[in-house]
């Protein structure tokens, strides 16, 4: 659920902003350079979340460790920071939603330390889905 929400974020407003930038400036090399640079960060975040998902799948009732929180929540935060950097650099867009999402993820990650691992996974997924929905609404307005 978390990785799907992250891809929804990446393929929502960012696509519209990229197309708008390309239409206005016609500088494909610059936008391509930004896209490649941020893609490395996005993939690193996705890999961390995927590894965290695998850990939860293997031990759903297991104790939530700091490592698991780092993978699930830290990977999501890494993705959001890369995403917000891209929107800021390419479109001058405000990364407010992504930054608020990062703060919420940090707080939820700390709270999830006392819950079973499946609860930590559900919580991060719910936060990311909420962010994807809000981002989608922002791109339509």
N, C-alpha and C positions, 0 to 999 in steps of 0.2 A: 504494500500500500504506500509506503514512504517513497520508494524509488519512482513509482508511477506519478505521485504528486510532484516530485522534483522535475520529472520530465514534462509534466503538464505546465509547470512554471516556466521551464525553459522554452517550451514551444508556444507559449501564449503571447504575452506582451512583447517579449524580446524579438519575436519574428516580425511583428508589426513595426516596432521601432527600427529594426534593421532595414526593412523594406523602405520605410520613410527616409531614413538616412541615405540609403543608396539612391533613391529617387531625387533627393535634394542636392546631394554633393557629387555623386558620380565618381567616387574614389574607392573602387573595389579593393585595391591593394591595402589601404588603411583599414577598412572594415574587416577584411580577411585576416589581417595581422591581429587585430583585437579578438576576433572570433577564435583563432587558433590558440592564442595565449589563454583566453578564459576557458576554452574547452579542456585544457589540461587540468585546471582547477576543478571544473565541474565533474570530470571523470574521476578524479581522486576522491571527491566527496561521494560520488555514487558508489565507488568501490568500497569505501569505508562503511556506508550504509548497508550495502549488500553483504559484507562480511558480518556485520552486526545482525542482520536478518538470519543468516545461516546459524549463528550461535543461538539465537532465540529458537529457531526451528529445531535444533538439536536438543536443547534443554529449556523447554518453555516454562517449566516450573522452577527453574534454577534461580539462584540468588543473582540479583543484578549487581554486576561489578562495575568499578570505575572504567575498566577497559570497554565494557559493553556500552556504557553511557557515552564514552568518548567516540566510539564507532558510530552509534546510532545518531546521537545528537551533534557531536563534533563534525561528522561527515555532512550532516544536513546544514550545519552552520557554514562550513567551508563552501558548500554549493551555493548557499544564499549570498555569501559575501562575494563570490565570483560573479554571480548573476547581477547583483546590485552594482558592482564595479563596471560591468559591461554596459548596463543601462545608463549609468552615470557618464561614462566616457563617450559612448556612441551618441546618445541622445540628450545628454544633459538632464536626464530624468532623475527625479528625486528617489533615492533608495529607501525612503521612510518605511514602507511596508516590510521590506526585507530586513531592515535593521530592527524593527519592532519584533519581527519573527525570530531573529537571532536572540534577542533578550528573552523572549518567551521560551525559546528552546533551552537556554541556559537555566532558567528558573525551573522549568519542567524536568530537565535532566537531573538537577540536584534533588528535586522531590522524588523522582523515579528511583533513586538509589535505595529506597526502603521498600520498594514494591517488587513483585516477581518480574522476571524478564519479559514475560508476555505483556504485562501491563505497561512496561517501558516502551515496548514496540507499538502497542495500540496508541499510547499517548503521543509519541512522535508522529505516527501516521495521521492522527486526528489534527494535530497542529499543522502539518504540511498540507493536508487536504484543505483545511480552512484557508491557509495562505494562497493556495492555488485558486480557490474559488474567488477570494478577494481580488487577486491579481487579474483574474479573468474579467471580473466586473469593472475593474479599473481600465482594462484595455478596450472595453466596449463603450466606455463613456468618453 
